Amino acid sequence: MRHHGSRWRWIWVPCFVWGAVIVGGTAGAATDFPCLVKPKVIVAVGSPIPGLLTQLTVDQGDTVKEGQVLALLEASIEQTEVEVAKAKAEMEAAITSTQVKAEFSQRKASRARNLTTSSAIASNEFDEAETEQRVTEAAHREALENKFLAQRQLARAEAALALRTIRSPITGLVVERYVAPGELVKDKPILQIAQLDPLHVEVLAPLSWLGKVTTGTPIDVKLGSAAPGTHRAHVTLVNPVVDSASDTFRVRLELPNPQYRIPAGVTCSARVAPQ
């Protein structure tokens, strides 16, 4: 029985200590509360279209900037379509030709109109001159419309080509590489990128914090040997739903990390910073 009682004392002592850490204000023993450092965003970067991966410009562990080229898909057909569309969009001969004809027919119709008033030419000749003017003007408008259409076709071809270049949607660190050059990219992602500046810190806050911690409240975060010293973070989200089993609720902090000196994925402790 003595052994049995000592066993139960060994079990209950840690539970009492954990309660003091979590509740804090009620136990009055500690002010630090457990937390976890996480990337702000984790993105699985894929391709909007299927294709053959020809080049991968980054690897696991590389830092990337938003908009940076990460990978290239085979694009010989799309490149040719851009060149053809560009050539059509830059053609000016049809517009120049129809403009010259329209100007000439306008002068011809004007002369015919003047001669008609003096009865120097028959009315049917004047009608022919006016009809010719309208036809040439319509041809010129058609040439301008074709020019506009060619420019839109060029824009579409350039957009199709741009889809073959995979760019980073965020600034961060390459966490995983899933494919290699020569593989067909279809449904699976190419890379996984984590945004590490700023970081998110998830805190299991004690019930005594509820109503006292709001957006913008400064919180001091300690990470131990992972990043020695105290780091200042600020509250960005308070989840008011309380976990009845531990009398805690979740608080999200934003922690600046411009040099990536603070690793993500490590545990930490947090306390309300002095104001």
Backbone as CSV, one residue per row, in Angstrom:
resi,resn,N_x,N_y,N_z,CA_x,CA_y,CA_z,C_x,C_y,C_z
1,MET,0.831,-1.199,0.000,0.000,0.000,0.000,0.870,1.255,0.000
2,ARG,2.006,1.158,0.737,2.899,2.315,0.784,3.437,2.608,-0.616
3,HIS,3.813,1.537,-1.319,4.308,1.711,-2.695,3.212,2.285,-3.591
4,HIS,1.976,1.810,-3.384,0.860,2.298,-4.207,0.635,3.799,-3.980
5,GLY,0.703,4.215,-2.696,0.480,5.640,-2.410,1.565,6.502,-2.984
6,SER,2.822,6.055,-2.917,3.891,6.842,-3.487,3.775,6.972,-4.987
7,ARG,3.246,5.920,-5.611,3.040,5.998,-7.060,2.046,7.095,-7.422
8,TRP,0.981,7.185,-6.689,-0.012,8.221,-6.995,0.524,9.616,-6.711
9,ARG,1.353,9.731,-5.686,1.959,11.058,-5.456,2.844,11.462,-6.620
10,TRP,3.579,10.498,-7.203,4.452,10.786,-8.357,3.632,11.227,-9.571
11,ILE,2.431,10.695,-9.730,1.575,11.047,-10.865,0.983,12.435,-10.682
12,TRP,0.565,12.767,-9.503,-0.145,14.025,-9.310,0.756,15.247,-9.237
13,VAL,2.004,15.063,-8.860,2.886,16.240,-8.759,3.046,16.960,-10.084
14,PRO,3.359,16.265,-11.235,3.468,16.978,-12.514,2.178,17.651,-12.913
15,CYS,1.042,17.030,-12.625,-0.232,17.633,-13.005,-0.434,18.951,-12.280
16,PHE,-0.010,18.992,-11.013,-0.162,20.228,-10.254,0.728,21.325,-10.817
17,VAL,1.961,20.973,-11.186,2.890,21.957,-11.750,2.378,22.492,-13.077
18,TRP,1.862,21.592,-13.945,1.326,22.039,-15.247,0.169,22.996,-15.060
19,GLY,-0.666,22.699,-14.063,-1.790,23.592,-13.800,-1.312,24.962,-13.387
20,ALA,-0.220,25.011,-12.633,0.309,26.309,-12.215,0.825,27.094,-13.394
21,VAL,1.463,26.390,-14.365,1.998,27.079,-15.544,0.888,27.615,-16.411
22,ILE,-0.166,26.825,-16.604,-1.244,27.233,-17.497,-2.115,28.303,-16.876
23,VAL,-2.527,28.110,-15.637,-3.484,29.024,-15.038,-2.790,30.297,-14.589
24,GLY,-1.604,30.166,-14.069,-0.778,31.328,-13.756,-1.408,32.241,-12.733
25,GLY,-2.369,33.060,-13.202,-2.971,34.052,-12.339,-3.648,33.441,-11.138
26,THR,-4.229,32.248,-11.268,-4.909,31.621,-10.152,-3.931,30.958,-9.214
27,ALA,-2.920,30.290,-9.771,-1.947,29.617,-8.925,-0.914,30.590,-8.388
28,GLY,-0.640,31.644,-9.157,0.307,32.657,-8.741,1.740,32.194,-8.762
29,ALA,2.037,31.095,-9.507,3.381,30.546,-9.468,4.214,30.921,-10.671
30,ALA,3.598,31.200,-11.808,4.380,31.469,-13.015,3.614,32.392,-13.935
31,THR,4.341,33.067,-14.797,3.706,33.971,-15.755,4.042,33.609,-17.188
32,ASP,4.834,32.568,-17.398,5.175,32.123,-18.747,4.230,31.013,-19.159
33,PHE,3.793,31.069,-20.450,2.815,30.103,-20.940,3.308,29.488,-22.241
34,PRO,3.001,28.215,-22.466,3.563,27.506,-23.619,3.071,28.059,-24.946
35,CYS,3.953,28.036,-25.930,3.589,28.507,-27.268,4.402,27.747,-28.311
36,LEU,4.027,27.939,-29.562,4.689,27.263,-30.677,4.908,28.257,-31.804
37,VAL,6.128,28.298,-32.322,6.479,29.194,-33.426,6.189,28.483,-34.748
38,LYS,5.455,29.162,-35.639,5.049,28.565,-36.915,5.305,29.556,-38.050
39,PRO,5.494,29.067,-39.286,5.551,29.988,-40.428,4.236,30.732,-40.572
40,LYS,4.289,31.946,-41.062,3.050,32.699,-41.274,2.203,32.034,-42.345
41,VAL,2.858,31.612,-43.424,2.155,30.964,-44.540,3.024,29.841,-45.070
42,ILE,2.396,28.727,-45.411,3.074,27.643,-46.118,2.320,27.413,-47.421
43,VAL,3.016,27.540,-48.541,2.389,27.455,-49.855,2.959,26.277,-50.629
44,ALA,2.073,25.452,-51.146,2.480,24.393,-52.080,2.367,24.973,-53.490
45,VAL,3.507,25.254,-54.101,3.539,25.923,-55.404,3.422,24.880,-56.512
46,GLY,2.413,25.045,-57.348,2.223,24.142,-58.476,2.148,24.904,-59.773
47,SER,1.695,24.217,-60.809,1.546,24.832,-62.126,0.065,24.882,-62.486
48,PRO,-0.398,25.995,-63.057,-1.815,26.081,-63.447,-2.159,25.206,-64.646
49,ILE,-1.124,24.747,-65.353,-1.339,23.901,-66.527,-0.359,22.731,-66.487
50,PRO,-0.717,21.593,-67.084,0.235,20.481,-67.146,1.350,20.768,-68.136
51,GLY,2.511,20.194,-67.913,3.632,20.403,-68.823,4.873,19.692,-68.344
52,LEU,5.870,19.676,-69.193,7.145,19.041,-68.876,8.060,20.055,-68.207
53,LEU,8.535,19.723,-67.014,9.440,20.615,-66.285,10.826,20.561,-66.919
54,THR,11.288,21.707,-67.402,12.592,21.759,-68.064,13.681,22.355,-67.188
55,GLN,13.281,23.194,-66.227,14.295,23.843,-65.392,13.721,24.171,-64.023
56,LEU,14.520,23.920,-62.986,14.170,24.277,-61.616,15.290,25.162,-61.096
57,THR,14.973,26.401,-60.776,16.012,27.384,-60.453,16.359,27.434,-58.966
58,VAL,15.595,26.758,-58.113,15.856,26.784,-56.676,15.818,25.365,-56.127
59,ASP,16.315,25.212,-54.899,16.311,23.906,-54.242,15.938,24.102,-52.775
60,GLN,15.781,23.009,-52.082,15.426,23.047,-50.670,16.450,23.856,-49.883
61,GLY,15.930,24.772,-49.047,16.788,25.611,-48.224,17.085,26.973,-48.825
62,ASP,16.738,27.187,-50.101,16.983,28.481,-50.741,15.934,29.501,-50.309
63,THR,16.365,30.747,-50.173,15.431,31.838,-49.928,14.980,32.402,-51.269
64,VAL,13.718,32.770,-51.348,13.163,33.281,-52.601,12.389,34.561,-52.318
65,LYS,12.284,35.393,-53.341,11.519,36.627,-53.267,10.189,36.450,-53.996
66,GLU,9.212,37.236,-53.590,7.928,37.213,-54.283,8.123,37.603,-55.746
67,GLY,7.585,36.792,-56.666,7.720,37.054,-58.091,8.938,36.421,-58.728
68,GLN,9.828,35.847,-57.931,11.038,35.222,-58.468,10.687,33.970,-59.261
69,VAL,11.403,33.743,-60.369,11.187,32.553,-61.189,11.697,31.331,-60.438
70,LEU,10.817,30.340,-60.282,11.167,29.109,-59.584,11.402,27.951,-60.547
71,ALA,10.600,27.893,-61.602,10.676,26.757,-62.524,10.150,27.166,-63.884
72,LEU,10.570,26.408,-64.901,10.135,26.643,-66.279,9.598,25.341,-66.868
73,LEU,8.483,25.462,-67.598,7.935,24.334,-68.332,8.309,24.462,-69.801
74,GLU,8.305,23.351,-70.514,8.598,23.350,-71.955,7.603,24.275,-72.662
75,ALA,8.120,25.213,-73.476,7.260,26.261,-74.029,7.610,26.631,-75.460
76,SER,8.126,25.696,-76.250,8.540,26.036,-77.617,7.346,26.441,-78.486
77,ILE,6.222,25.744,-78.348,5.035,26.075,-79.151,4.501,27.442,-78.759
78,GLU,4.392,27.690,-77.470,3.874,28.972,-76.985,4.785,30.129,-77.407
79,GLN,6.103,29.911,-77.403,7.037,30.945,-77.819,6.856,31.282,-79.293
80,THR,6.659,30.245,-80.118,6.428,30.472,-81.550,5.127,31.226,-81.780
81,GLU,4.084,30.872,-81.032,2.803,31.565,-81.183,2.927,33.040,-80.806
82,VAL,3.733,33.343,-79.830,3.964,34.740,-79.456,4.658,35.487,-80.592
83,GLU,5.654,34.867,-81.191,6.386,35.517,-82.274,5.482,35.785,-83.475
84,VAL,4.625,34.819,-83.824,3.698,34.999,-84.949,2.693,36.104,-84.632
85,ALA,2.131,36.063,-83.436,1.150,37.069,-83.046,1.776,38.461,-82.998
86,LYS,3.016,38.541,-82.563,3.700,39.833,-82.513,3.922,40.388,-83.906
87,ALA,4.282,39.511,-84.836,4.486,39.948,-86.221,3.191,40.498,-86.811
88,LYS,2.072,39.816,-86.550,0.782,40.285,-87.061,0.386,41.612,-86.425
89,ALA,0.655,41.743,-85.136,0.268,42.963,-84.431,1.072,44.170,-84.888
90,GLU,2.265,43.935,-85.425,3.120,45.042,-85.859,2.953,45.385,-87.327
91,MET,2.110,44.640,-88.051,1.894,44.929,-89.467,1.138,46.246,-89.639
92,GLU,1.672,47.117,-90.493,1.074,48.434,-90.730,0.685,48.638,-92.183
93,ALA,1.058,47.720,-93.068,0.840,47.929,-94.508,-0.637,48.072,-94.844
94,ALA,-1.485,47.216,-94.281,-2.913,47.260,-94.600,-3.537,48.570,-94.147
95,ILE,-3.133,49.042,-92.965,-3.679,50.306,-92.459,-3.221,51.471,-93.320
96,THR,-1.944,51.484,-93.674,-1.417,52.574,-94.511,-2.081,52.600,-95.867
97,SER,-2.234,51.426,-96.495,-2.834,51.334,-97.827,-4.283,51.812,-97.827
98,THR,-5.055,51.314,-96.866,-6.474,51.707,-96.830,-6.633,53.173,-96.453
99,GLN,-5.713,53.713,-95.665,-5.795,55.127,-95.312,-5.547,56.006,-96.533
100,VAL,-4.548,55.628,-97.355,-4.258,56.385,-98.576,-5.448,56.346,-99.527
101,LYS,-6.030,55.170,-99.695,-7.186,55.031,-100.582,-8.381,55.831,-100.069
102,ALA,-8.574,55.811,-98.750,-9.701,56.550,-98.184,-9.526,58.047,-98.385
103,GLU,-8.301,58.540,-98.216,-8.048,59.970,-98.418,-8.240,60.361,-99.877
104,PHE,-7.773,59.499,-100.790,-7.938,59.786,-102.215,-9.416,59.805,-102.611
105,SER,-10.176,58.811,-102.148,-11.594,58.745,-102.505,-12.365,59.918,-101.904
106,GLN,-11.903,60.392,-100.752,-12.555,61.561,-100.158,-12.335,62.805,-101.017
107,ARG,-11.107,62.986,-101.517,-10.834,64.130,-102.406,-11.611,63.996,-103.712
108,LYS,-11.696,62.770,-104.233,-12.417,62.525,-105.487,-13.896,62.826,-105.327
109,ALA,-14.471,62.416,-104.204,-15.892,62.684,-103.970,-16.142,64.173,-103.785
110,SER,-15.179,64.865,-103.157,-15.337,66.305,-102.957,-15.316,67.047,-104.297
111,ARG,-14.406,66.637,-105.216,-14.365,67.257,-106.539,-15.649,66.967,-107.315
112,ALA,-16.129,65.733,-107.199,-17.360,65.370,-107.900,-18.533,66.185,-107.383
113,ARG,-18.557,66.443,-106.109,-19.642,67.234,-105.524,-19.625,68.659,-106.084
114,ASN,-18.421,69.228,-106.198,-18.307,70.590,-106.733,-18.719,70.644,-108.208
115,LEU,-18.345,69.601,-108.961,-18.699,69.572,-110.378,-20.189,69.336,-110.578
116,THR,-20.808,68.651,-109.663,-22.245,68.393,-109.782,-23.037,69.681,-109.651
117,THR,-22.589,70.558,-108.770,-23.310,71.829,-108.597,-23.285,72.680,-109.863
118,SER,-22.219,72.503,-110.660,-22.134,73.272,-111.915,-22.565,72.445,-113.122
119,SER,-23.139,71.263,-112.824,-23.632,70.351,-113.879,-22.528,69.918,-114.833
120,ALA,-21.275,69.872,-114.335,-20.167,69.464,-115.194,-20.101,67.947,-115.334
121,ILE,-20.645,67.204,-114.364,-20.677,65.740,-114.475,-22.082,65.264,-114.144
122,ALA,-22.367,64.052,-114.570,-23.692,63.479,-114.338,-23.809,63.058,-112.873
123,SER,-25.046,62.967,-112.410,-25.303,62.617,-111.015,-24.825,61.199,-110.689
124,ASN,-24.884,60.300,-111.687,-24.443,58.914,-111.413,-22.936,58.852,-111.163
125,GLU,-22.172,59.753,-111.802,-20.736,59.794,-111.558,-20.438,60.279,-110.140
126,PHE,-21.226,61.236,-109.683,-21.083,61.708,-108.301,-21.442,60.593,-107.315
127,ASP,-22.495,59.829,-107.648,-22.908,58.724,-106.777,-21.815,57.657,-106.689
128,GLU,-21.174,57.387,-107.828,-20.076,56.411,-107.834,-18.902,56.885,-106.956
129,ALA,-18.597,58.176,-107.026,-17.495,58.729,-106.230,-17.795,58.643,-104.735
130,GLU,-19.033,58.938,-104.359,-19.417,58.855,-102.948,-19.408,57.414,-102.452
131,THR,-19.873,56.495,-103.309,-19.881,55.078,-102.940,-18.457,54.567,-102.751
132,GLU,-17.579,54.977,-103.657,-16.178,54.582,-103.539,-15.575,55.103,-102.242
133,GLN,-15.931,56.320,-101.843,-15.423,56.890,-100.604,-15.865,56.065,-99.403
134,ARG,-17.164,55.689,-99.362,-17.672,54.915,-98.229,-17.011,53.528,-98.162
135,VAL,-16.780,52.922,-99.331,-16.159,51.593,-99.361,-14.724,51.647,-98.837
136,THR,-13.977,52.643,-99.284,-12.578,52.742,-98.838,-12.481,53.089,-97.358
137,GLU,-13.399,53.904,-96.857,-13.412,54.218,-95.426,-13.739,52.973,-94.599
138,ALA,-14.676,52.146,-95.106,-15.008,50.895,-94.412,-13.812,49.946,-94.400
139,ALA,-13.083,49.914,-95.516,-11.896,49.054,-95.583,-10.828,49.507,-94.582
140,HIS,-10.698,50.816,-94.418,-9.726,51.342,-93.468,-10.132,50.990,-92.029
141,ARG,-11.440,51.112,-91.728,-11.906,50.738,-90.387,-11.666,49.243,-90.132
142,GLU,-11.871,48.425,-91.160,-11.628,46.995,-91.012,-10.147,46.712,-90.732
143,ALA,-9.272,47.444,-91.392,-7.848,47.264,-91.160,-7.477,47.637,-89.726
144,LEU,-8.095,48.707,-89.206,-7.853,49.101,-87.822,-8.386,48.052,-86.838
145,GLU,-9.541,47.487,-87.134,-10.115,46.441,-86.277,-9.246,45.186,-86.286
146,ASN,-8.717,44.852,-87.461,-7.817,43.698,-87.546,-6.535,43.923,-86.744
147,LYS,-6.076,45.165,-86.747,-4.903,45.523,-85.960,-5.183,45.335,-84.468
148,PHE,-6.333,45.803,-84.046,-6.722,45.670,-82.642,-6.852,44.195,-82.265
149,LEU,-7.463,43.402,-83.147,-7.619,41.975,-82.893,-6.258,41.278,-82.798
150,ALA,-5.330,41.665,-83.663,-3.985,41.073,-83.632,-3.273,41.403,-82.321
151,GLN,-3.481,42.595,-81.798,-2.875,42.973,-80.524,-3.440,42.149,-79.372
152,ARG,-4.760,41.882,-79.422,-5.385,41.044,-78.379,-4.897,39.592,-78.478
153,GLN,-4.719,39.120,-79.697,-4.201,37.767,-79.887,-2.762,37.657,-79.369
154,LEU,-1.992,38.724,-79.532,-0.643,38.750,-78.987,-0.678,38.690,-77.460
155,ALA,-1.593,39.463,-76.869,-1.709,39.450,-75.408,-2.092,38.056,-74.904
156,ARG,-2.985,37.380,-75.631,-3.381,36.035,-75.234,-2.215,35.061,-75.352
157,ALA,-1.443,35.174,-76.432,-0.291,34.292,-76.626,0.768,34.530,-75.548
158,GLU,0.964,35.794,-75.181,1.936,36.107,-74.125,1.467,35.576,-72.774
159,ALA,0.145,35.631,-72.534,-0.392,35.096,-71.278,-0.213,33.584,-71.223
160,ALA,-0.439,32.907,-72.351,-0.247,31.453,-72.392,1.218,31.091,-72.156
161,LEU,2.127,31.896,-72.702,3.556,31.662,-72.484,3.933,31.908,-71.028
162,ALA,3.338,32.937,-70.421,3.661,33.273,-69.029,3.266,32.147,-68.075
163,LEU,2.233,31.377,-68.431,1.812,30.262,-67.582,2.886,29.174,-67.505
164,ARG,3.815,29.186,-68.444,4.892,28.193,-68.451,6.053,28.595,-67.539
165,THR,5.963,29.776,-66.962,6.978,30.235,-66.015,6.350,30.264,-64.631
166,ILE,6.878,29.474,-63.701,6.335,29.389,-62.349,7.091,30.358,-61.456
167,ARG,6.362,31.275,-60.834,6.972,32.288,-59.979,6.520,32.106,-58.526
168,SER,7.329,32.611,-57.616,7.009,32.474,-56.199,5.894,33.451,-55.802
169,PRO,4.846,32.961,-55.144,3.774,33.862,-54.717,4.116,34.651,-53.455
170,ILE,5.158,34.237,-52.742,5.529,34.892,-51.485,7.052,34.981,-51.371
171,THR,7.500,35.771,-50.406,8.914,35.791,-50.031,9.095,34.823,-48.870
172,GLY,10.052,33.904,-49.011,10.216,32.921,-47.956,11.347,31.956,-48.230
173,LEU,11.204,30.752,-47.691,12.232,29.718,-47.757,11.644,28.465,-48.397
174,VAL,12.411,27.862,-49.312,11.973,26.615,-49.935,12.125,25.489,-48.913
175,VAL,11.004,24.867,-48.557,10.999,23.816,-47.544,11.143,22.434,-48.174
176,GLU,10.434,22.214,-49.285,10.459,20.909,-49.943,10.503,21.081,-51.455
177,ARG,11.139,20.120,-52.131,11.105,20.043,-53.589,10.523,18.672,-53.941
178,TYR,9.465,18.675,-54.740,8.732,17.441,-55.004,9.047,16.816,-56.365
179,VAL,9.508,17.608,-57.322,9.775,17.094,-58.662,11.150,17.549,-59.130
180,ALA,11.604,16.942,-60.221,12.897,17.281,-60.801,12.721,17.562,-62.287
181,PRO,13.645,18.289,-62.912,13.564,18.533,-64.348,13.445,17.223,-65.124
182,GLY,12.575,17.248,-66.134,12.324,16.049,-66.924,11.036,15.348,-66.543
183,GLU,10.476,15.705,-65.372,9.225,15.092,-64.938,8.040,15.880,-65.466
184,LEU,6.921,15.175,-65.611,5.683,15.804,-66.066,4.980,16.415,-64.866
185,VAL,4.690,17.700,-64.955,3.968,18.401,-63.894,2.491,18.416,-64.263
186,LYS,1.678,17.915,-63.360,0.248,17.880,-63.650,-0.553,18.345,-62.436
187,ASP,-0.835,17.406,-61.509,-1.660,17.738,-60.356,-0.849,17.996,-59.087
188,LYS,0.337,17.401,-58.985,1.089,17.530,-57.744,1.890,18.837,-57.715
189,PRO,2.184,19.350,-56.499,2.964,20.594,-56.400,4.416,20.382,-56.809
190,ILE,5.068,21.483,-57.130,6.485,21.463,-57.507,7.370,21.718,-56.295
191,LEU,7.003,22.726,-55.510,7.779,23.127,-54.341,6.847,23.491,-53.192
192,GLN,7.400,23.496,-51.998,6.694,24.045,-50.836,7.537,25.177,-50.270
193,ILE,6.895,26.334,-50.087,7.595,27.520,-49.601,6.928,28.011,-48.330
194,ALA,7.743,28.366,-47.348,7.233,28.884,-46.077,7.635,30.345,-45.915
195,GLN,6.670,31.172,-45.537,6.972,32.574,-45.238,7.401,32.672,-43.785
196,LEU,8.640,33.101,-43.561,9.224,33.119,-42.222,9.395,34.516,-41.645
197,ASP,8.946,35.522,-42.355,8.995,36.886,-41.829,7.728,37.621,-42.253
198,PRO,6.847,37.904,-41.301,6.954,37.561,-39.884,6.542,36.115,-39.617
199,LEU,6.812,35.655,-38.401,6.377,34.340,-37.946,5.066,34.464,-37.176
200,HIS,4.339,33.357,-37.110,3.179,33.286,-36.233,3.556,32.500,-34.983
201,VAL,3.084,32.953,-33.862,3.294,32.253,-32.592,1.919,31.917,-32.020
202,GLU,1.652,30.629,-31.828,0.395,30.179,-31.261,0.589,29.958,-29.756
203,VAL,-0.181,30.680,-28.949,-0.051,30.615,-27.492,-1.288,29.951,-26.895
204,LEU,-1.055,29.019,-25.966,-2.142,28.495,-25.141,-2.274,29.424,-23.940
205,ALA,-3.148,30.410,-24.054,-3.257,31.450,-23.028,-4.162,30.994,-21.892
206,PRO,-3.845,31.388,-20.660,-4.686,31.016,-19.516,-6.001,31.793,-19.527
207,LEU,-6.954,31.253,-18.829,-8.266,31.891,-18.779,-8.189,33.297,-18.207
208,SER,-7.173,33.539,-17.362,-7.019,34.873,-16.754,-6.678,35.944,-17.791
209,TRP,-6.198,35.523,-18.983,-5.889,36.484,-20.048,-7.136,36.929,-20.798
210,LEU,-8.198,36.164,-20.746,-9.384,36.434,-21.557,-9.980,37.793,-21.186
211,GLY,-10.148,38.643,-22.189,-10.661,39.988,-21.968,-9.573,41.004,-21.678
212,LYS,-8.372,40.534,-21.334,-7.265,41.443,-21.042,-6.297,41.557,-22.218
213,VAL,-6.256,40.507,-23.042,-5.363,40.492,-24.197,-6.182,40.779,-25.447
214,THR,-5.821,41.817,-26.163,-6.530,42.198,-27.379,-5.529,42.382,-28.518
215,THR,-6.048,42.612,-29.714,-5.183,42.830,-30.869,-4.240,44.001,-30.626
216,GLY,-2.958,43.761,-30.840,-1.946,44.789,-30.628,-1.221,44.686,-29.307
217,THR,-1.715,43.855,-28.381,-1.057,43.711,-27.080,0.347,43.147,-27.261
218,PRO,1.388,43.774,-26.666,2.753,43.245,-26.798,2.946,42.006,-25.918
219,ILE,3.612,41.010,-26.460,3.902,39.770,-25.746,5.390,39.474,-25.916
220,ASP,6.057,39.130,-24.838,7.463,38.729,-24.893,7.548,37.219,-25.082
221,VAL,8.361,36.804,-26.051,8.498,35.387,-26.384,9.931,34.959,-26.127
222,LYS,10.101,33.822,-25.434,11.414,33.236,-25.186,11.491,31.880,-25.875
223,LEU,12.603,31.659,-26.602,12.765,30.423,-27.342,13.928,29.582,-26.842
224,GLY,14.578,29.968,-25.777,15.680,29.197,-25.240,16.882,29.223,-26.166
225,SER,17.534,28.073,-26.322,18.761,27.997,-27.115,18.511,28.185,-28.602
226,ALA,17.279,28.011,-29.064,16.979,28.184,-30.494,17.228,29.620,-30.946
227,ALA,16.920,30.569,-30.096,17.162,31.991,-30.373,17.212,32.695,-29.027
228,PRO,18.388,32.755,-28.400,18.504,33.288,-27.040,17.971,34.707,-26.916
229,GLY,17.513,35.016,-25.715,17.000,36.347,-25.457,15.485,36.398,-25.545
230,THR,14.958,37.591,-25.325,13.517,37.820,-25.382,13.163,38.537,-26.670
231,HIS,12.110,38.081,-27.313,11.685,38.638,-28.597,10.279,39.226,-28.443
232,ARG,10.094,40.433,-28.935,8.819,41.121,-28.793,7.890,40.771,-29.966
233,ALA,6.705,40.297,-29.618,5.668,39.996,-30.601,4.412,40.767,-30.217
234,HIS,3.430,40.765,-31.115,2.169,41.456,-30.845,0.997,40.553,-31.215
235,VAL,-0.072,40.685,-30.456,-1.259,39.866,-30.679,-1.949,40.296,-31.967
236,THR,-2.268,39.304,-32.822,-3.017,39.593,-34.053,-4.377,38.906,-34.071
237,LEU,-4.556,37.896,-33.214,-5.832,37.168,-33.212,-6.072,36.581,-31.827
238,VAL,-7.278,36.748,-31.333,-7.695,36.141,-30.066,-8.888,35.242,-30.344
239,ASN,-8.730,33.951,-30.056,-9.831,32.995,-30.218,-10.540,32.862,-28.875
240,PRO,-11.761,33.386,-28.744,-12.422,33.413,-27.438,-13.012,32.078,-27.003
241,VAL,-12.879,31.037,-27.822,-13.402,29.725,-27.457,-12.435,29.064,-26.473
242,VAL,-12.930,28.753,-25.286,-12.087,28.208,-24.217,-12.114,26.684,-24.256
243,ASP,-10.938,26.093,-24.057,-10.828,24.641,-23.913,-11.090,24.307,-22.449
244,SER,-12.233,23.674,-22.184,-12.638,23.425,-20.795,-11.713,22.450,-20.086
245,ALA,-11.039,21.577,-20.828,-10.159,20.586,-20.203,-8.938,21.234,-19.567
246,SER,-8.433,22.329,-20.178,-7.224,22.975,-19.657,-7.439,24.417,-19.231
247,ASP,-8.676,24.921,-19.397,-8.977,26.324,-19.083,-8.036,27.263,-19.827
248,THR,-7.841,27.009,-21.119,-6.995,27.861,-21.951,-7.736,28.224,-23.232
249,PHE,-7.263,29.237,-23.898,-7.757,29.601,-25.224,-6.560,29.999,-26.069
250,ARG,-6.740,30.023,-27.379,-5.620,30.254,-28.289,-5.486,31.733,-28.649
251,VAL,-4.244,32.183,-28.633,-3.910,33.555,-29.042,-2.816,33.462,-30.097
252,ARG,-2.970,34.207,-31.169,-1.952,34.223,-32.225,-1.169,35.530,-32.153
253,LEU,0.151,35.383,-32.209,1.045,36.537,-32.206,1.753,36.644,-33.548
254,GLU,2.229,37.848,-33.844,3.068,38.056,-35.023,4.447,38.474,-34.538
255,LEU,5.448,37.712,-34.967,6.823,37.915,-34.492,7.727,38.277,-35.667
256,PRO,8.289,39.493,-35.705,9.196,39.870,-36.801,10.414,38.950,-36.850
257,ASN,10.843,38.617,-38.069,11.994,37.726,-38.246,12.733,38.080,-39.542
258,PRO,13.204,39.332,-39.661,13.755,39.804,-40.943,14.993,39.062,-41.423
259,GLN,15.812,38.544,-40.508,17.042,37.846,-40.895,16.902,36.326,-40.833
260,TYR,15.682,35.853,-40.601,15.417,34.408,-40.487,16.250,33.772,-39.369
261,ARG,16.542,34.534,-38.334,17.354,33.993,-37.239,16.521,33.113,-36.301
262,ILE,15.222,33.317,-36.304,14.351,32.524,-35.447,13.787,31.367,-36.277
263,PRO,14.041,30.134,-35.862,13.527,28.997,-36.629,12.040,28.768,-36.367
264,ALA,11.344,28.269,-37.354,9.944,27.896,-37.180,9.861,26.453,-36.710
265,GLY,8.780,26.148,-36.000,8.562,24.786,-35.548,9.047,24.506,-34.150
266,VAL,9.633,25.513,-33.474,10.156,25.292,-32.126,9.135,25.741,-31.081
267,THR,9.226,25.127,-29.904,8.351,25.539,-28.802,8.951,26.759,-28.117
268,CYS,8.103,27.461,-27.372,8.554,28.686,-26.721,7.681,28.941,-25.500
269,SER,7.971,29.994,-24.812,7.125,30.455,-23.702,6.834,31.938,-23.911
270,ALA,5.644,32.360,-23.459,5.221,33.733,-23.701,4.663,34.336,-22.430
271,ARG,4.872,35.649,-22.286,4.279,36.381,-21.159,3.897,37.757,-21.642
272,VAL,2.891,38.356,-20.997,2.467,39.706,-21.354,3.612,40.659,-21.073
273,ALA,3.971,41.466,-22.071,5.095,42.386,-21.926,4.683,43.588,-21.079
274,PRO,5.629,44.151,-20.331,5.314,45.376,-19.581,5.053,46.530,-20.523
275,GLN,4.076,47.363,-20.200,3.693,48.468,-21.085,4.342,49.760,-20.624
